[in-house]
Amino acid sequence: MNEPRQSSILCADAQGLHRMAYVEWGAADNPNVVVCVHGLTRQGRDFDSLAQALAADFRVVCPDVVGRGRSDWLADPTGYQVPTYVADLVTLIAALGLDPRTPQVDWVGTSMGGIVGLALASMRDGRGHSLVRRLVLNDVGPAITADSVQRIGNYLGQPKRFASEQEAADYFWSISQGFGPHTPKQWLALSRPQIKRDGAEWISRYDPGIALPFKAANAATARIGEALLWQRYDSLTCPTLVLRGAESDLLTRETAEAMTQRGPKAKLVEIAGVGHAPTFVAPDQIAVVREFLKPS
């Protein structure tokens, strides 16, 4: 496997500055850019298979959202929220050297990364333009089930130490079986970027502090958040693709079908045998995204 280029940018937060790491694939001067953003506890190398498949046609940029992967951790964990992530990704897009007259990117967002993309795509500049040209929402929408929130909350923010990479991979599989079938080799490849050495052991590459704002949410704030996200979704005008794991406990079929009728009237594709969320390792999943994003 060819290795991607690694880089980072400096971003501002309420307490000062932090660095956000990212990798990129494909020609650095390709004006067709895809930004791929991961889920809540994951990191940008989740998209290696998809990025390699897209690299002939796109410059593919895969950040580690702050607090994850190789990016810095925030001094104040209450900052681990969508507005911070949106601001950081705007900083990243500005740093990519795109045409300032039309600085648009395509967006592939899994779970949390999809929420960030939805929020960013709904924002307009002074000329009424969005930074997002085409939007892929991977197993996420404006409404998120209480069951999935409880499931994620059961493991989020709990520091774990592992004696080996394989032990870490086995643990991640125990909390991620919704990702669907993977070979042992595929799963180990997805798991390795999730961990780093700490002495003789291995630990996860995310700040346990990301659990603080997640667990501070309640039914009332969830209702407000859902209403705001539907409002933002209804304002979208960009072509939108919704992928749903057919067995997802986070994105219900009812919500996904509503997304085909409201706002941008998204195209919906369900992935059989997968829950939350498709990983874009399987060729059929990659093909769906390639077809949607293919340059005109």
C-alpha positions as CSV (number, residue, x, y, z in Angstrom):
1,M,0.0,0.0,0.0
2,N,1.3,3.4,-0.9
3,E,1.6,5.7,2.1
4,P,-0.1,9.1,2.1
5,R,1.5,12.4,2.7
6,Q,1.3,13.6,6.4
7,S,0.9,17.2,7.5
8,S,-0.8,19.4,10.1
9,I,-2.3,22.8,10.5
10,L,-2.6,25.2,13.4
11,C,-6.1,26.0,14.6
12,A,-7.5,28.3,17.3
13,D,-9.7,27.3,20.2
14,A,-11.0,29.0,23.3
15,Q,-7.9,28.2,25.3
16,G,-5.2,28.9,22.7
17,L,-4.0,26.9,19.7
18,H,-3.9,23.3,18.7
19,R,-2.6,21.3,15.8
20,M,-4.8,19.2,13.6
21,A,-3.1,16.4,11.7
22,Y,-4.2,15.1,8.4
23,V,-3.1,12.8,5.6
24,E,-3.7,13.3,1.9
25,W,-3.7,11.1,-1.2
26,G,-3.5,11.9,-4.9
27,A,-2.0,14.8,-6.7
28,A,-1.5,17.8,-4.5
29,D,-2.4,20.2,-7.3
30,N,-5.6,18.4,-8.3
31,P,-8.4,21.0,-7.8
32,N,-11.0,18.2,-7.2
33,V,-10.7,17.7,-3.5
34,V,-12.6,15.2,-1.3
35,V,-12.5,15.7,2.5
36,C,-13.2,12.5,4.5
37,V,-14.1,12.9,8.2
38,H,-14.3,10.1,10.6
39,G,-16.6,9.1,13.5
40,L,-16.6,10.0,17.2
41,T,-13.6,8.0,18.4
42,R,-11.9,7.2,15.1
43,Q,-9.3,8.9,13.0
44,G,-8.5,9.8,9.3
45,R,-6.7,6.5,8.4
46,D,-10.2,4.8,8.5
47,F,-10.5,6.0,4.9
48,D,-7.3,4.5,3.5
49,S,-9.1,2.1,1.2
50,L,-11.6,4.6,-0.1
51,A,-8.9,7.3,-0.5
52,Q,-6.7,5.0,-2.6
53,A,-9.6,4.2,-4.8
54,L,-10.4,7.9,-5.3
55,A,-6.8,9.1,-5.6
56,A,-6.5,8.9,-9.4
57,D,-9.3,11.4,-9.8
58,F,-9.2,13.4,-6.6
59,R,-6.9,14.9,-4.0
60,V,-8.3,13.1,-0.9
61,V,-7.7,14.8,2.5
62,C,-8.4,12.8,5.7
63,P,-8.0,14.8,9.0
64,D,-7.7,13.5,12.5
65,V,-10.4,15.7,14.2
66,V,-8.9,17.4,17.3
67,G,-8.6,15.0,20.2
68,R,-8.1,12.0,17.9
69,G,-5.4,10.2,16.0
70,R,-2.2,12.3,15.7
71,S,-3.9,15.7,16.5
72,D,-3.5,17.6,19.7
73,W,-5.9,17.2,22.6
74,L,-7.8,20.3,23.8
75,A,-6.9,21.9,27.1
76,D,-10.6,22.3,27.8
77,P,-12.6,19.2,26.9
78,T,-15.9,21.1,26.8
79,G,-14.6,22.3,23.4
80,Y,-15.1,18.8,21.9
81,Q,-18.3,19.9,20.0
82,V,-19.4,20.4,16.4
83,P,-18.7,24.2,16.3
84,T,-15.0,23.6,17.1
85,Y,-14.8,20.9,14.5
86,V,-16.4,23.0,11.9
87,A,-14.1,25.9,12.6
88,D,-11.0,23.6,12.3
89,L,-12.2,22.1,9.0
90,V,-12.8,25.6,7.6
91,T,-9.2,26.4,8.6
92,L,-8.1,23.2,6.8
93,I,-10.0,23.9,3.6
94,A,-8.5,27.5,3.6
95,A,-5.0,26.0,3.9
96,L,-5.4,23.6,0.9
97,G,-4.7,26.4,-1.6
98,L,-8.0,26.0,-3.6
99,D,-9.2,28.6,-6.1
100,P,-10.4,31.4,-3.8
101,R,-13.3,32.2,-6.2
102,T,-14.7,28.7,-5.8
103,P,-13.1,27.0,-2.8
104,Q,-15.4,24.0,-2.8
105,V,-14.8,20.4,-1.7
106,D,-16.7,17.2,-1.8
107,W,-17.3,15.7,1.7
108,V,-17.5,12.2,2.9
109,G,-18.5,12.1,6.6
110,T,-19.0,9.0,8.8
111,S,-21.3,9.5,11.8
112,M,-19.8,12.5,13.6
113,G,-18.0,13.5,10.4
114,G,-21.3,13.5,8.6
115,I,-22.8,15.9,11.2
116,V,-19.9,18.2,10.8
117,G,-20.3,18.1,7.0
118,L,-24.0,18.7,7.3
119,A,-23.4,21.8,9.5
120,L,-20.6,23.1,7.2
121,A,-22.7,22.5,4.0
122,S,-25.5,24.6,5.4
123,M,-23.3,27.6,6.0
124,R,-23.0,30.3,3.3
125,D,-20.4,33.0,2.6
126,G,-21.2,36.6,1.7
127,R,-22.1,35.6,-1.9
128,G,-24.4,32.8,-0.8
129,H,-22.0,30.0,-1.6
130,S,-21.3,26.9,0.4
131,L,-17.8,25.3,0.8
132,V,-19.4,21.8,0.1
133,R,-20.1,20.8,-3.4
134,R,-21.3,17.3,-2.9
135,L,-22.1,15.6,0.5
136,V,-22.0,12.0,1.5
137,L,-23.5,11.2,4.9
138,N,-22.4,7.8,6.1
139,D,-25.0,6.3,8.4
140,V,-26.0,9.5,10.1
141,G,-28.8,12.1,9.8
142,P,-30.5,14.8,11.9
143,A,-32.2,12.3,14.2
144,I,-30.0,9.9,16.2
145,T,-31.6,7.1,18.3
146,A,-31.4,7.0,22.0
147,D,-30.3,3.4,21.9
148,S,-27.2,4.2,19.9
149,V,-26.3,7.1,22.2
150,Q,-26.6,4.7,25.2
151,R,-24.5,2.1,23.4
152,I,-21.7,4.6,22.6
153,G,-21.9,6.0,26.1
154,N,-21.2,2.6,27.5
155,Y,-17.6,2.6,26.2
156,L,-16.8,6.2,25.4
157,G,-14.1,7.8,27.5
158,Q,-13.0,4.6,29.3
159,P,-9.2,4.4,29.2
160,K,-8.0,1.0,28.0
161,R,-4.6,-0.5,28.0
162,F,-3.6,-3.4,25.8
163,A,-0.8,-5.9,25.9
164,S,-0.6,-6.1,22.1
165,E,-2.0,-4.8,18.8
166,Q,-4.1,-7.9,18.5
167,E,-5.6,-7.5,21.9
168,A,-6.5,-3.9,21.0
169,A,-8.1,-5.0,17.7
170,D,-10.1,-7.7,19.5
171,Y,-11.4,-5.1,21.9
172,F,-12.3,-2.7,19.1
173,W,-14.2,-5.5,17.4
174,S,-16.2,-6.2,20.5
175,I,-17.6,-2.6,20.4
176,S,-17.7,-2.2,16.6
177,Q,-19.4,-5.3,15.1
178,G,-21.9,-3.0,13.5
179,F,-19.1,-2.2,11.0
180,G,-20.0,-5.4,9.3
181,P,-17.9,-8.3,8.0
182,H,-14.1,-7.8,7.8
183,T,-11.3,-10.3,7.4
184,P,-8.8,-10.4,10.3
185,K,-6.3,-8.6,8.1
186,Q,-8.7,-5.8,7.2
187,W,-9.7,-5.4,10.8
188,L,-6.2,-5.2,12.1
189,A,-5.4,-2.6,9.4
190,L,-8.3,-0.5,10.7
191,S,-7.3,-1.0,14.3
192,R,-3.6,-0.1,14.1
193,P,-4.0,3.6,13.6
194,Q,-6.3,3.7,16.6
195,I,-3.6,2.9,19.1
196,K,-0.1,4.1,20.1
197,R,2.6,2.7,22.3
198,D,2.8,3.7,26.0
199,G,5.8,1.9,27.4
200,A,5.3,-1.8,27.1
201,E,1.6,-1.4,26.4
202,W,-0.8,0.2,23.8
203,I,-3.4,2.8,24.4
204,S,-6.2,4.4,22.3
205,R,-5.4,7.4,20.2
206,Y,-8.2,9.6,21.5
207,D,-8.7,11.9,24.4
208,P,-11.1,10.3,27.0
209,G,-12.2,13.9,27.5
210,I,-14.4,13.8,24.4
211,A,-16.9,11.9,26.5
212,L,-17.5,15.0,28.7
213,P,-19.8,17.0,26.3
214,F,-21.3,13.8,24.9
215,K,-22.4,12.6,28.3
216,A,-23.6,16.0,29.3
217,A,-26.4,15.9,26.8
218,N,-29.9,15.1,27.9
219,A,-33.3,14.5,26.3
220,A,-34.1,18.3,26.1
221,T,-30.8,19.2,24.5
222,A,-31.1,16.2,22.1
223,R,-34.5,17.5,21.0
224,I,-33.1,21.0,20.4
225,G,-30.1,19.6,18.5
226,E,-32.3,17.4,16.3
227,A,-34.6,20.3,15.4
228,L,-31.5,22.4,14.5
229,L,-30.0,19.7,12.4
230,W,-33.3,19.2,10.5
231,Q,-33.4,23.0,9.9
232,R,-29.8,22.9,8.5
233,Y,-30.6,19.8,6.5
234,D,-33.6,21.4,4.9
235,S,-31.5,24.3,3.8
236,L,-29.1,22.2,1.9
237,T,-28.9,22.5,-1.9
238,C,-25.9,20.4,-2.7
239,P,-26.3,16.8,-4.2
240,T,-26.4,14.5,-1.2
241,L,-25.9,10.8,-0.8
242,V,-27.1,9.0,2.4
243,L,-25.6,5.6,3.1
244,R,-27.3,3.5,5.7
245,G,-26.2,0.2,7.2
246,A,-29.3,-1.9,6.8
247,E,-28.9,-3.0,10.4
248,S,-28.0,0.4,11.8
249,D,-29.1,1.3,15.4
250,L,-28.2,5.0,14.9
251,L,-29.9,6.0,11.6
252,T,-33.3,4.5,11.3
253,R,-34.9,3.7,8.0
254,E,-37.7,6.2,8.8
255,T,-35.2,9.1,9.2
256,A,-33.2,8.0,6.1
257,E,-36.3,7.9,4.0
258,A,-37.4,11.3,5.3
259,M,-34.0,12.6,4.1
260,T,-34.9,11.6,0.6
261,Q,-38.1,13.7,0.7
262,R,-36.8,16.8,2.5
263,G,-34.1,19.4,1.9
264,P,-31.7,18.2,-0.9
265,K,-33.9,15.0,-1.4
266,A,-30.9,12.8,-0.9
267,K,-30.2,9.6,-2.8
268,L,-30.4,6.7,-0.3
269,V,-28.3,3.5,-0.5
270,E,-28.6,0.8,2.1
271,I,-25.7,-1.6,2.7
272,A,-26.9,-5.1,3.6
273,G,-25.3,-7.0,6.5
274,V,-23.9,-3.8,8.0
275,G,-25.0,-1.7,11.0
276,H,-23.3,1.4,12.2
277,A,-21.4,2.2,10.1
278,P,-20.0,1.1,6.7
279,T,-16.2,1.4,6.6
280,F,-15.6,1.8,2.9
281,V,-13.3,-1.2,2.8
282,A,-15.6,-3.5,0.8
283,P,-15.5,-2.9,-2.9
284,D,-19.3,-2.4,-3.3
285,Q,-19.3,0.3,-0.6
286,I,-16.4,2.1,-2.3
287,A,-18.1,1.8,-5.7
288,V,-21.2,3.6,-4.4
289,V,-19.2,6.6,-3.3
290,R,-17.0,6.7,-6.5
291,E,-20.1,6.7,-8.7
292,F,-21.7,9.6,-6.7
293,L,-18.5,11.7,-6.6
294,K,-17.1,10.9,-10.1
295,P,-16.0,14.1,-11.9
296,S,-18.4,15.3,-14.5
